[in-house]
Amino acid sequence: MTTAQQQWWFCTRHNTVEGPDTDCPGKDLLGPYATREEAANALEKVKERNEEWDAQE
């Protein structure tokens, strides 16, 4: 698991990558991710997972 200093989130409200000091509420965040790049690709990862789950139905 990553430490708090290494955690990054993607804020769905602001469409921005947020660091460990974010003021955004948890309900708006995807993550945590280990790198800023992973957080930046959060929506693509969600899309891929949804498509995989839809294909299983």
C-alpha positions as CSV (number, residue, x, y, z in Angstrom):
1,M,0.0,0.0,0.0
2,T,1.1,3.5,-0.6
3,T,1.9,6.0,2.1
4,A,-0.1,9.1,2.5
5,Q,2.6,11.3,0.9
6,Q,2.5,9.1,-2.2
7,Q,-1.2,9.0,-2.7
8,W,-3.0,10.7,-5.5
9,W,-6.7,11.0,-6.3
10,F,-8.8,12.0,-9.3
11,C,-11.5,14.5,-8.4
12,T,-14.6,13.8,-10.5
13,R,-16.1,17.2,-9.6
14,H,-13.2,19.3,-10.8
15,N,-11.7,16.7,-13.3
16,T,-8.3,17.2,-11.7
17,V,-5.6,15.1,-10.1
18,E,-5.4,15.9,-6.4
19,G,-2.6,15.2,-4.0
20,P,-2.6,14.1,-0.3
21,D,-3.6,17.7,0.8
22,T,-6.8,17.8,-1.2
23,D,-9.8,19.6,0.2
24,C,-12.2,17.7,-2.1
25,P,-14.6,15.4,-0.3
26,G,-14.1,11.7,-0.5
27,K,-17.4,11.3,-2.4
28,D,-15.8,13.1,-5.3
29,L,-12.5,11.2,-5.4
30,L,-11.3,8.1,-7.2
31,G,-8.3,6.4,-5.7
32,P,-5.9,6.5,-4.0
33,Y,-3.4,5.8,-6.7
34,A,0.4,5.4,-6.2
35,T,1.3,7.9,-8.9
36,R,0.0,11.1,-10.4
37,E,-0.1,9.5,-13.8
38,E,-2.3,6.6,-12.5
39,A,-4.7,9.1,-11.0
40,A,-4.8,11.1,-14.3
41,N,-5.9,7.9,-16.1
42,A,-8.6,7.0,-13.5
43,L,-11.5,7.7,-15.8
44,E,-10.1,5.6,-18.5
45,K,-9.6,2.7,-16.0
46,V,-13.2,3.1,-14.8
47,K,-14.4,2.9,-18.4
48,E,-12.3,-0.2,-19.1
49,R,-13.6,-2.0,-16.0
50,N,-17.2,-1.1,-16.8
51,E,-16.9,-2.5,-20.3
52,E,-15.4,-5.7,-18.9
53,W,-18.3,-6.0,-16.4
54,D,-20.9,-5.3,-19.1
55,A,-19.3,-8.0,-21.3
56,Q,-19.7,-10.5,-18.5
57,E,-23.5,-10.0,-18.2
